[in-house]
Amino acid sequence: MRCYHRAALIALVFLTAGIHHVKSCQQVIERVKQADLQVTRLPPSAFPALPAKIRRELERRGCTVPQVSPDKKPQNVIRGEFTSKGRADWAVLCSVNRVSTILIFRNASARELLELAPQSDADNLQSGGGTAMEYSRAISPIGREYILQHYRAYGGPEPPAIDHQGINDAFVGKGSVVHYFYAGKWRDLTGAD
């Protein structure tokens, strides 16, 4: 991404936090790089509930799991019925080279793997108070009521028939999108506004 595109995104984050002076594009980019390097990223071994075969696959890929807040229990590894009713799937926010992708292990199998929504970790930083910047991407399992409630409140794409869970992909405190698996592909539905 060119300097001015990255600077525009970062300037928006700073303005949202009430910071009014951005001295130069290079200074902003350097600040974001430093904040990105300081994001807490846990190894797969920090999640003892993960099946061993999934943990090994994450390690093989070089995945770490970025954390919204290092003060809470480990986040961004979730279990649910994400691809069909009655199927125990795992979803992991896998960061490799500071780009995070949601990996979905269908039926808890390392062989049935789906990848979704890659995003730069730096693009998921926001002000954490004062001048500090924090990582703010979090995934969570959500059900039918959440999907329908947010569709009714905010509009957006009409949800298909809902018989299993979706994955809420949030920029904490700002908004989210719901990823829902339907007819063999992922659909993005309305989340929080």
Buried (B, 14 or more C-beta within 10 A) or exposed (E): EEEEEBBEBBBEBBEEBEEEEBEEBEEBBEBBEEBBEEBBBBEBEBBEEBBEEBBEBBEEBEBBBBBBBEEEEBBBBBBBBBBBEEBEBBBBBBBBEBEBBBBBBBEBBBEEEBEBBEBBBBBBBBBBEEEEBBBBBBBBBBEBEBBBEBBEEEEBEEBEEBEBBBBBBBBBEEEBBBBBBBEEEBBBBBBBE
